[in-house]
């Protein structure tokens, strides 16, 4: 596996983990008040939507057949 692939996988995994951590914080805030701050919601959703992309791309590239 190339160093670039390792970086993409690590970055994607950290991004997903960050999204889950922010989700925990978001749930704690939502327990206390009906409306969560917009920045917290956007950060949570962005991390969970963009985290799998580098991991998926690297996985797809790993299964390509050489020409």
N, C-alpha and C positions, 0 to 999 in steps of 0.2 A: 504494500500500500504506500502510495506516495505521501510526502509530507503535506502537500496541499490537501489531499483527501483527509488526512488526520486532523488538520486544522478545521476543515469544513464540518467534520463529524463532531469534534469537540465544541466548536462554536454553536452548532445546532442543539446539541445536548444541553449546554449551559443556558441557551436561550429558552428552551423548554422548561428547564428547572427554574429559571428566573420567573417564567410565567406562572408556574405552580405556586411559587413562594408569594408572588404578588396576589395570586388568587386567594391564598390563605389570609393575607392582610385584608383584602377586599371583603372577604366573608366576615371577618371580625368587625370591620367598619359597618357593614350592612346589618349586623346584629344590633348595633346601637342606634342607627339612624336609618330612615327609610331610603334616602338618596345618597349614594356614594359619590365622592368627588369624581368629576369627569376624567381627570388625568389618570386616576387609578384604574378606572375601567378601560380606558384606551391602552394603557401600558400592559394590562393583563391580556387583553384580546390580541394586541399586536405581537406580543411575545409568543403566544400560543399559535397564532396563524403563521408567523414567519420562522419559527423554530424548526419545524419539520422539513422545510425546503432544502437547506444544505445537506441534511442527512439523507433525504430522498434522492437528491441529485447524485450524491456520492455513491449511494447504493446502486442507482441505475447505471452509473459509469463502471462500477465494479463488474457488472454482469454483461457489459458489451462484448461482442465478439471482435477480436482483432481482425483488421483487414488484411 
